[in-house]
Amino acid sequence: MRWKDLRRSDNVRDERGMDGGGGGGGGFPLRGVGGGIGAVVLLVVVFFVGGPDAVLQLLGSGNGVAPSGGGQEGAPLTATDDDSQFVAAILGSTEDVWGAVFAKQGRSYKPPLLELFDGSVQSACGSASAAAGPFYCPGDQRVYLDTSFFRDLARMGGPGDFAAAYVIGHEVGHHVQTLLGTSGKVHAAQERGNEATANRLQVAMELQADCFAGVWAYHANQTNRVLEPGDVDEGLAAAEAIGDDRLQRNAGRRVTPDSFTHGSSAQRQQWLKVGLTTGDPAACDTFR
């Protein structure tokens, strides 16, 4: 992936090396899971989770949006390591793409902050460890990322820089959903429905974020020719690696679609392809 010439975002905050990270206070703590697929959930199922809300939903602990917290802005990014520069470049590209997409619709795009952390972090959605993977918190409109996740994803079968970019594009996709009001509507519907309904709605949310990641990549490639041969395959391999059905099988569990919260491998690949081939957010209607 040709990313080194992309504009670096000014919205990356570096909290690495600080105890507990930054972000907003309040909210609720994430709960651990014991035994069976629980341990795998913390390590892999939430790789592309739509914020800690989805983790709590998966654990049967509620579906509501977490309260917003305060917190400091954190330190602007000054690190020059490849991971930090890669994150800043991809986030900058998402800002450019979604800014243009929103402007065509007569809307203003407010980009999220992206907070780099290591070990653990405190957000407006509660505390989380690096084992939970990247997440987006609607309460403070931030993406949280420990870059060691990129190595974990590669070990799971999703190696490559475009696979890592897909992670960021997916989480930014959740921010787009927040700005469009989709997240609020879905959370309200989840609270009114039963667990199966809540799970189906969460799957639709995650698949739409996959599609939005593809929309970003389509436009980034149109303007900056960022994709190289094999990049799309890397993204699709990552989507396959974190499908709910594959994760359940790898955990030695029976595949139970009613328990899915992210979508099957085939679904995740399908919706990433929709975004990649159309570049049209309107084509990402996973709720129909």
N, C-alpha and C positions, 0 to 999 in steps of 0.2 A: 504494500500500500504506500502510495506517495503522499506522505503527510508532513514532511519536514518543511515544506514551503507554505504551509497553511498559517493563517494568522493565529496568534496565541490569544486566548481569552484572558481578560482581566478579572474574570469572575471565579478564579480558582483560589481557594484558601487552603493553606498548608498547616495542619494541626499535628503533623507527625512528630513523635517524640514528646508529646504532651500527655500527661495522665488523663485518660478519660475523654480526650478530644474536646472539641468546642461545641458550638451549636446551642440550641435553646434548651432551657431547663423544663421541668414539669413533665407533663405527659404521663406515660406509664412505662414500667420496665418490661422488657421482653422476657418471657418465661422459657426455661429450658424444657427439653423433652427427654424422657428416659426410655431407653430400650427400643428395639425394633427399628422401624423407619424413622423414629424420632431423631436419633443421632444423625442419620443421613439427611433428614430435613435441615438441620442446622448447618450441615456442611455443604449441601448441594441443592436441595429443592428450592431454597430461597435465592438462588443465584440471580434470578431475574425478577425477584419479588417486587410488587408495587408498593414498597414501603413496609415498615413494621406492622401496619394495619393488616396486611395480608398474612403475615406470620401469625398474628393473633387469631385471625379467622381460621387458619389452617389448624391451629391448636384448639379451636372451639372456644376462644376467649373473647369473641366480639368482632364487629365489623365496622365500628364507627371511625370517623376521622379523628385523629388525635388532636388535642388542644394545642394551639400555637404557643410557642415559648419565646422567651427573649433571647438573651445570649449575645455574645460579642461577634463581630464580623469575622474575626480570625485574621491571621497574617496573610497578606497577599503572597502569591507564589514567587519565590526567588530562586528555588532550586533549579539546577540545570541538568539533572539526571534524565536519561531518556524517557523513563516512565512519566515523570512530571511534565516534560515537554510534550510528550505524546498526548496526555490527557488535556493539556491546555490547547493543543492544536485541534483535537477533535471537538472539544467543547466550543472553541471559536468557530469552527465550521458549522456546528449545529446552530449557533447564534445567527450566522449569516444566512443559512438556509431558511430557518423558521422565521427570521425577521422578514425575509422577502415573501415567504408564503403568506404570513399574516398580513403584510402590507397590501398584497393583491386582494385580500378580502376586506380591506378597509379597517383592519385591526392593528393594534400595537402589540408587539411581542416583548414581554419582559423576561429576560433569560434567568435561569436559576443560578444560584451559587453552587459550586461543586467543592466539597470539602474532602481533602485527602487526610486519611488518618491511618494509624497503625494500632493494632491490638483491640481497642474498643473506642466507642464514641458515644457522646450524649447528644441527642437531637430533640426537637420538639415532639417527636413521636416516641421518645423513650431512649433507653440505652441499648446498644447493640455491640456485639463482638465482631471481629473480622470474619469469624466462621460463618456468620449469617450472609456474607456476600454483600455486594453493592445494593443500595436501596435509595428510593426517593421518598422524602417526607413531605406531604402536602402541607403540614402544619407550619413549616418554615420555608417551604419551597426550595429545598436544597437536595442535591444528590450527594450521597456519602459513598466513598470508595477507598478501600485499601488496595493498593496496586498489586499486592501479593496475590490477589484473586486471579490476575492474568495467568500466573503460573499454575494455579489450581485448575483453571479452565483448560489449559493446554494438556494437563495430565488426564483430564476427563475425556479428552477427544476433541477439544475445540481450540487447537493452537493457531497462532498467527495474529498479525496486527489488526486485520479487519475483524476477526472474531472479537478482539478486545474493543475495537471501535463500536461494534454492534452492541456490546454491553452498555457503553455510554449512551449510544443512540436510543436504546430501549428505555433507559432511565429518564432521559430527556423527553422521550415520548410520554411518560407518565406526567411530566410537568406540563406538556402541551394539553393533556387531558384535563389537568387542573385548571389551566387558563381558559379552556373551552367550556368549562362547567360540567364536563362528563363525569369526572371523579365524584363530585358532590351528588349528582343524580344517582350514580351507581351505589354509592354508600347508603343513601337514603332507601333505595330499593332493597338493598341487602338487609337492612334493619327490619324492613317490613316482611321479608320472606323467610322461608325455612333455610336450613343449612344447604340443601341441594341447590336451591335457587341462588343462594349467596355464592356458592362455588361456581355455578354456571356464569354468573355475572362477572366473577373475578377472572375466570378463564377468558371471557370476552375482553376484559380490560387488558390482560396480559398480551393477548394476541393482537389487539389494536396497537399496543406499544411496540410489538415486534414489527408490525406493518409501518408504523411511523419511523422506526429505525431504518427500514428500507427506503422510505420516502426521503429521509435525510441523505442516505447514501446515493440515491439516484441523482438528486440535485447537486450534491457535492462533486459527483463525477462529471456532471454536465458542465460545471463551471471551472473545476480544477483538475479534472482527469486524475482523480485520486486512486481509482481502482486499477490493479494490475492483474494479469492472468492468475487465476487461482484464488483471488480474494473472495469472490462470491462463494466458492466452494468452502472456504474457511468459515464464512458466516453461517452457511447452511449446516456445516458440521457442528458448529456451536449450538445452533438451534436444535439439532437432533440430540446432542449430548444432554440437554437439560429438559427434554420433554418429560412430562409426568409419567408416561407409561414406561419409558426406559429407566427412569430413576426408581420406580417401584420394582421393576424386574431386577435391577441391579441390587436392590436391597433385599431380594429374596421374597418379595411380597407379590400377592396376586394383583393383577392390574384391575383397578376399580375406577372406571371413568367418572362415577358420581363424586369421587373424592378429589378429582383433578382441580387444581387452582391456577394452573398455568397453561394447560393444553398439552396435547400429545406431541411427540416429535414431528409427526407429519403435519399437524396443524401449525406448529411454530414455523416450520420450513415454508409451508404454503403461504402464510401471511407475510413473512419476510420477503418472499418472492413477489407478492402482490405490490408491496411498496417499492421494491427494487425495479420492477418492470413498468409500473405506471407513474410513479412519482406524484401520485394524486392522493392527498389525504382523504378525499371523499370516497375513494375506493376501499378505505380501511374500515368499512362498516361491519365490524365483527359481531354486532348486536342483532343484526337481522336474522 
